[in-house]
Every structure is written in structure tokens, then in C-alpha cells.
Amino acid sequence: MSDIANAVQILTRSLSEREDDATAHYRLAVLLLDEHGQTGEDALLPRARKHLGRAIELRPRHSRSHAALGYAHDLDGRSGKEALACFREARRLNPRDKECEVLFLALLAETGQEAEALTEIEHAAARHDVDLGAVRTELAAAGFPVDAKTLLLNGFNHARNYFRSSLGEEAERILNTLDPERARRLAAAERKRCAECQQELARTFDASRVPESLRALAPAASCYGVGDDFCRPFLLQRLPKQTRMTLIRDVDAKAPAIQQWLESFGGASMADEAAAFMYLALGVEETRDGD
């Protein structure tokens, strides 16, 4: 049984004993929406809407219940006005929820509320570090319309992906709350996977293929230049801070030479060792400001 299926069973049992538990209704709906995102099973949406409706009845000032209900309406592709109404209420209750705000702006534009959308985009720009003047200038220079949809597409995070990501993170927190051992199991599995990625890189890496000017960095590239987007920063963040900062300085010093080597391949297939240097440089950027 999957983690989500097991958690759904736990929450369903809990609600059979205490139907007026708003938190359980909300958590169950979030898990159903997350499962829908993974499986695309449309039958999950009415179940999620039912539980969210009940959560709102029990706790009408919970902004995320309204936002999740709006998202559930949005997913069925036929309820744009209902989705907008839910997100409008969610934003009224919590104006500081950025994920909710971006999807609210998108729904305004998509449902033809152009004037309101433009006004709200102006208000939201500073909160999202968006320079609307620069965006408008670029769009005009490229011959694109400077309407609400285009401003959102070019200046803000992709609304649905942004909200879906935050919902997925919330689902993870719910799963870990219901099963405290789960987080430890997942962390152990991730550490094992990252160690295997590191071992495979070290096994295939041939330092003799690295240009002489970069060979001093070959041990670091063969250890931390993994392609996996989770494992790369994970491995680097585990280094002592001073060691990591020294590595960052060394990679920065060799950045022009690394770039020159990568560009030398042109359209040809890149050597594994060059790819490791590319990923090492990427990892430096990903962890540059880490503690």
C-alpha cells in the first residue's frame, strides 16, 4: 500500500469516529489532490471537493481550505468562476499567501476580469520581486501584448505549478505527521541513493581525460559532480562549511576554464568527466549561500 493510500485510510477512519474534525477533512483533501496530481485520476476530485466543503463549513476562516477547494475546481477545467470565488476568499482571509495570490491573479485574467487583474498585478509585483516596468519594456520591444495574461506569464511564477508545488509540500508534511517514521525512512533511502550515485561517478570518472589546467579539481568533480538534482546539493551541504567555501572559491577561480572546456564539445556528446565538472559548477551555485 502506498504512503498516500495508507494515510487516506487513517484519516477516513478518524473521520468515521469524529466527523466534525475540520483538520482531518482538510488533510484528507490535500492528500487526494496530491494523488490526483500523480495519477490524474479524476474520481479523486469530487472526493476532495466534498471534504474541503465540509472543512470550510466547520472552519470558515481557514484560508487554505478555500484555496484548495478553488484548486480542485480549477483542475476539472469547467469551474473557472467557482475557482476564482474560492481564491478570492482565500486571499481575503490571508493576503500574504503568495502561492494563492499568483493563481488568483491567473484566474482573474483567464475569466476576463482584465481591469481587476491588471490592478492586482500592480499591487502584487513588489511582493513577488517583479519589476513590471522592465517586463513591460521587454514585451513591447518584442511586439507582445502587454495584457494581464502576458504579464503573468513573463513576470510571475507559473501559477498552477507554483500552487501544486506548495500543495505537494503540504502533503509531504501531512504524511510525515501521520507516520513520523516515514521521514526517517525516506531520508535513509535518499542517503543510500546519493551514496550510490557518488560511487558510480567515482567508478567511471577518468582524471586523465580532464585538461591539465583543471586536474586539481578532478577529485572534487569525481565526488560531487553528480547529475541527480537532489543528491548534488545534498552531498555538498554535508561538507563542513569551511571546506565547502574553499571548494566554491576554487571552482569560481576555474570557472572560465571550465566553461571553455564545456563549449569545446560544441554539438558533440559531452565527455562524462566534462559533465561532472558542469554539475560541480551547478552544485556550487545551488549551495553558494548555504549555512
BAGU-405661 format. One line per field, with one value per residue (C-alpha): chain; x, y negated, z negated; residue in three letters. Coordinates in Angstrom, 3 decimals. Example, Ala and Ser with C-alpha at 12.3 -4.5 7.8 and 13.67 -1.06 7.14 Angstrom:
! residues 2
mol <- A, A
u <- 12.300, 13.670
v <- 4.500, 1.060
w <- -7.800, -7.140
type <- ala, ser
This chain:
! residues 291
mol <- A, A, A, A, A, A, A, A, A, A, A, A, A, A, A, A, A, A, A, A, A, A, A, A, A, A, A, A, A, A, A, A, A, A, A, A, A, A, A, A, A, A, A, A, A, A, A, A, A, A, A, A, A, A, A, A, A, A, A, A, A, A, A, A, A, A, A, A, A, A, A, A, A, A, A, A, A, A, A, A, A, A, A, A, A, A, A, A, A, A, A, A, A, A, A, A, A, A, A, A, A, A, A, A, A, A, A, A, A, A, A, A, A, A, A, A, A, A, A, A, A, A, A, A, A, A, A, A, A, A, A, A, A, A, A, A, A, A, A, A, A, A, A, A, A, A, A, A, A, A, A, A, A, A, A, A, A, A, A, A, A, A, A, A, A, A, A, A, A, A, A, A, A, A, A, A, A, A, A, A, A, A, A, A, A, A, A, A, A, A, A, A, A, A, A, A, A, A, A, A, A, A, A, A, A, A, A, A, A, A, A, A, A, A, A, A, A, A, A, A, A, A, A, A, A, A, A, A, A, A, A, A, A, A, A, A, A, A, A, A, A, A, A, A, A, A, A, A, A, A, A, A, A, A, A, A, A, A, A, A, A, A, A, A, A, A, A, A, A, A, A, A, A, A, A, A, A, A, A, A, A, A, A, A, A, A, A, A, A, A, A
u <- 0.000, 1.335, 2.048, -0.851, -3.286, -2.302, -2.693, -6.086, -7.213, -6.019, -7.851, -11.006, -11.074, -10.559, -13.471, -15.745, -15.219, -15.224, -16.907, -16.594, -12.778, -12.052, -8.318, -8.839, -11.195, -8.646, -5.686, -7.582, -8.497, -4.891, -3.729, -6.439, -5.404, -1.755, -2.654, -4.624, -1.508, 0.443, -2.161, -4.560, -7.484, -10.464, -12.630, -10.419, -11.565, -15.196, -13.996, -11.539, -14.201, -16.592, -14.072, -12.995, -16.602, -17.074, -13.795, -14.998, -18.363, -16.539, -13.783, -14.831, -11.841, -9.203, -7.793, -6.007, -9.243, -10.780, -7.663, -7.529, -11.211, -10.547, -7.688, -9.940, -12.495, -9.737, -8.479, -11.754, -11.403, -15.078, -15.407, -13.314, -15.785, -16.130, -12.340, -11.957, -14.530, -12.682, -9.312, -10.784, -11.999, -8.713, -6.809, -9.158, -8.513, -4.743, -3.349, 0.227, -0.149, 1.972, 1.080, -2.609, -2.140, -0.474, -3.229, -5.841, -4.226, -4.180, -7.857, -8.778, -7.080, -8.485, -12.070, -11.957, -11.502, -8.799, -9.021, -9.034, -6.266, -4.001, -4.693, -3.980, -0.818, 0.457, -0.198, 1.386, 4.537, 6.603, 5.710, 6.992, 10.091, 8.800, 9.934, 6.793, 8.348, 11.163, 8.744, 6.515, 9.507, 10.736, 7.285, 6.748, 10.193, 9.369, 5.979, 3.952, 0.721, 1.100, -2.053, -2.607, -2.018, 1.260, 2.497, 1.780, 3.436, 6.621, 6.881, 5.496, 5.889, 3.705, 0.550, -0.636, 2.820, 3.544, 0.378, 0.677, 4.235, 3.144, 0.284, 2.698, 4.977, 1.983, 1.007, 4.519, 4.208, 0.845, 2.234, 5.162, 2.839, 0.673, 3.706, 6.719, 8.911, 8.250, 10.520, 13.372, 12.800, 12.777, 15.864, 17.722, 16.683, 17.790, 21.175, 21.651, 20.699, 23.072, 25.927, 25.290, 25.304, 28.596, 30.143, 29.075, 30.568, 33.860, 33.929, 33.564, 35.484, 38.866, 41.005, 43.367, 40.604, 40.466, 42.510, 45.711, 44.551, 41.516, 43.036, 43.425, 39.612, 39.184, 38.853, 36.018, 34.311, 34.532, 32.967, 30.358, 29.663, 26.612, 23.729, 20.930, 19.306, 18.600, 21.860, 24.201, 23.261, 22.656, 26.228, 27.750, 25.712, 27.068, 30.608, 31.984, 31.269, 34.922, 35.623, 32.609, 33.605, 37.136, 35.676, 33.416, 36.404, 38.406, 35.561, 34.974, 38.653, 38.476, 35.021, 36.337, 38.434, 35.535, 33.226, 35.826, 36.144, 32.377, 31.986, 34.742, 32.366, 30.035, 27.155, 29.049, 28.340, 29.988, 32.518, 31.347, 34.184, 33.122, 29.548, 30.832, 32.563, 29.378, 27.378, 30.037, 29.767, 25.978, 26.212, 28.372, 25.641, 22.971, 24.827, 26.698, 24.587, 24.033, 24.870
v <- 0.000, -3.456, -6.080, -8.212, -5.272, -4.353, -7.961, -8.239, -5.127, -6.591, -9.879, -8.153, -6.003, -9.077, -10.863, -7.866, -8.368, -12.157, -13.618, -17.222, -17.278, -20.128, -19.428, -15.787, -16.799, -19.305, -16.937, -14.166, -16.528, -17.694, -14.088, -13.330, -16.367, -15.353, -11.830, -13.306, -15.235, -11.994, -9.724, -12.047, -10.038, -12.410, -10.489, -11.927, -15.497, -15.245, -13.448, -16.251, -18.910, -17.147, -17.102, -20.687, -21.847, -20.194, -21.644, -25.130, -24.578, -23.634, -26.245, -29.023, -31.289, -28.722, -30.315, -27.236, -25.229, -27.857, -27.889, -24.089, -23.999, -26.604, -24.487, -21.413, -23.386, -24.648, -21.126, -19.960, -22.671, -23.665, -25.699, -28.821, -31.146, -28.845, -28.551, -32.330, -32.840, -30.406, -32.024, -35.486, -34.427, -32.698, -35.859, -37.994, -35.775, -35.611, -38.303, -37.143, -33.679, -34.103, -30.772, -31.532, -35.064, -34.039, -31.586, -34.183, -36.633, -33.998, -33.172, -36.851, -37.142, -33.859, -34.707, -38.063, -40.308, -42.265, -45.602, -43.987, -41.613, -44.489, -46.398, -43.363, -42.570, -46.071, -45.518, -42.065, -42.876, -44.195, -41.192, -38.867, -40.945, -41.606, -44.747, -45.368, -48.317, -46.147, -43.355, -45.787, -47.250, -43.810, -42.725, -45.907, -45.609, -42.034, -43.048, -41.125, -42.452, -43.941, -42.385, -40.599, -37.076, -38.031, -39.955, -36.949, -34.529, -36.590, -38.155, -35.676, -32.007, -29.673, -29.848, -26.254, -24.740, -27.153, -26.218, -22.494, -22.528, -24.144, -21.642, -18.774, -20.058, -20.259, -16.685, -15.569, -17.280, -15.615, -12.180, -12.683, -13.862, -10.758, -8.467, -10.001, -7.083, -7.852, -10.891, -8.859, -6.017, -8.415, -10.238, -6.937, -5.877, -9.225, -8.989, -5.478, -6.599, -9.574, -7.378, -5.031, -7.964, -9.129, -5.660, -5.232, -8.616, -7.775, -4.385, -5.810, -9.084, -9.138, -12.084, -11.597, -12.928, -16.222, -19.159, -19.737, -23.207, -21.684, -18.488, -19.869, -19.961, -16.428, -14.798, -17.206, -16.714, -12.924, -13.128, -15.903, -16.339, -14.053, -14.692, -13.995, -17.305, -16.172, -14.400, -17.076, -19.841, -17.233, -15.954, -19.429, -20.704, -17.867, -19.213, -21.281, -24.922, -25.930, -23.020, -23.952, -27.620, -26.653, -24.447, -27.278, -29.634, -27.036, -26.409, -30.150, -30.641, -27.987, -28.966, -30.443, -27.343, -25.038, -26.965, -26.898, -23.111, -22.599, -24.794, -22.880, -19.973, -22.083, -19.886, -16.660, -14.415, -15.731, -13.517, -12.137, -13.977, -17.279, -16.640, -16.072, -19.466, -21.050, -19.531, -20.519, -24.151, -23.897, -22.469, -25.406, -27.796, -25.747, -25.790, -29.093, -30.776, -27.687, -27.790
w <- 0.000, 0.904, -1.745, -0.498, -0.443, -3.980, -5.171, -3.455, -5.334, -8.651, -8.081, -6.810, -9.954, -12.097, -10.411, -10.917, -14.634, -14.648, -11.573, -12.752, -12.614, -10.177, -10.150, -9.172, -6.335, -5.066, -5.325, -3.565, -0.723, -0.321, -0.025, 2.546, 4.595, 4.389, 5.510, 8.409, 9.399, 9.506, 11.123, 12.994, 11.599, 11.969, 9.469, 6.727, 7.391, 6.216, 3.080, 2.391, 3.003, 0.626, -2.208, -1.565, -1.576, -4.955, -6.262, -5.305, -6.996, -10.184, -9.942, -7.534, -8.200, -7.172, -4.027, -2.704, -2.700, -0.412, 1.790, 2.044, 2.966, 5.638, 6.964, 7.045, 9.079, 11.367, 12.039, 13.550, 16.230, 16.149, 12.975, 13.502, 11.781, 8.769, 8.549, 8.705, 5.958, 3.694, 4.294, 3.799, 0.342, -0.457, 0.426, -1.636, -4.633, -4.100, -1.765, -2.440, -0.858, 2.297, 3.920, 3.529, 4.847, 8.111, 9.021, 8.031, 10.484, 13.235, 12.698, 12.849, 16.229, 17.539, 16.587, 18.368, 15.322, 17.158, 15.333, 11.898, 12.905, 14.009, 10.802, 8.641, 10.616, 9.844, 6.134, 6.139, 8.121, 5.202, 3.012, 5.721, 6.607, 10.113, 11.967, 14.016, 15.820, 17.132, 18.081, 19.983, 21.816, 22.873, 24.040, 26.036, 27.661, 28.676, 30.070, 27.485, 25.977, 22.518, 21.090, 17.778, 19.127, 20.784, 17.741, 15.536, 17.947, 18.181, 14.745, 12.214, 11.333, 13.374, 11.288, 11.292, 10.956, 8.105, 6.225, 6.992, 5.634, 2.372, 2.072, 2.662, -0.087, -2.408, -1.522, -2.473, -5.840, -6.431, -5.543, -7.912, -10.689, -10.350, -10.153, -11.958, -10.909, -7.255, -7.166, -8.654, -6.169, -3.221, -4.461, -4.825, -1.314, 0.129, -1.620, -0.228, 3.295, 3.140, 1.926, 4.870, 7.325, 5.825, 6.049, 9.678, 10.618, 8.898, 10.655, 14.180, 13.788, 15.561, 14.429, 17.371, 19.648, 17.748, 19.132, 17.168, 16.090, 14.342, 12.988, 9.456, 9.295, 10.633, 7.170, 6.292, 9.666, 9.330, 5.880, 6.102, 9.827, 9.811, 12.159, 9.689, 8.722, 5.160, 4.414, 5.745, 3.248, 0.542, 0.812, 0.939, -2.003, -4.133, -3.753, -6.660, -5.903, -5.571, -3.202, -1.090, -0.952, 0.162, 2.890, 4.039, 4.299, 6.235, 8.690, 9.130, 9.931, 12.642, 13.977, 17.300, 17.970, 17.125, 19.462, 22.246, 21.896, 21.954, 25.030, 26.830, 27.349, 29.484, 30.620, 29.934, 26.993, 23.819, 22.038, 18.691, 16.947, 18.516, 17.413, 13.875, 13.954, 15.269, 12.408, 9.885, 11.047, 10.848, 7.342, 6.294, 7.427, 5.647, 2.333, 2.512, -0.157, -2.332, -6.033
type <- met, ser, asp, ile, ala, asn, ala, val, gln, ile, leu, thr, arg, ser, leu, ser, glu, arg, glu, asp, asp, ala, thr, ala, his, tyr, arg, leu, ala, val, leu, leu, leu, asp, glu, his, gly, gln, thr, gly, glu, asp, ala, leu, leu, pro, arg, ala, arg, lys, his, leu, gly, arg, ala, ile, glu, leu, arg, pro, arg, his, ser, arg, ser, his, ala, ala, leu, gly, tyr, ala, his, asp, leu, asp, gly, arg, ser, gly, lys, glu, ala, leu, ala, cys, phe, arg, glu, ala, arg, arg, leu, asn, pro, arg, asp, lys, glu, cys, glu, val, leu, phe, leu, ala, leu, leu, ala, glu, thr, gly, gln, glu, ala, glu, ala, leu, thr, glu, ile, glu, his, ala, ala, ala, arg, his, asp, val, asp, leu, gly, ala, val, arg, thr, glu, leu, ala, ala, ala, gly, phe, pro, val, asp, ala, lys, thr, leu, leu, leu, asn, gly, phe, asn, his, ala, arg, asn, tyr, phe, arg, ser, ser, leu, gly, glu, glu, ala, glu, arg, ile, leu, asn, thr, leu, asp, pro, glu, arg, ala, arg, arg, leu, ala, ala, ala, glu, arg, lys, arg, cys, ala, glu, cys, gln, gln, glu, leu, ala, arg, thr, phe, asp, ala, ser, arg, val, pro, glu, ser, leu, arg, ala, leu, ala, pro, ala, ala, ser, cys, tyr, gly, val, gly, asp, asp, phe, cys, arg, pro, phe, leu, leu, gln, arg, leu, pro, lys, gln, thr, arg, met, thr, leu, ile, arg, asp, val, asp, ala, lys, ala, pro, ala, ile, gln, gln, trp, leu, glu, ser, phe, gly, gly, ala, ser, met, ala, asp, glu, ala, ala, ala, phe, met, tyr, leu, ala, leu, gly, val, glu, glu, thr, arg, asp, gly, asp
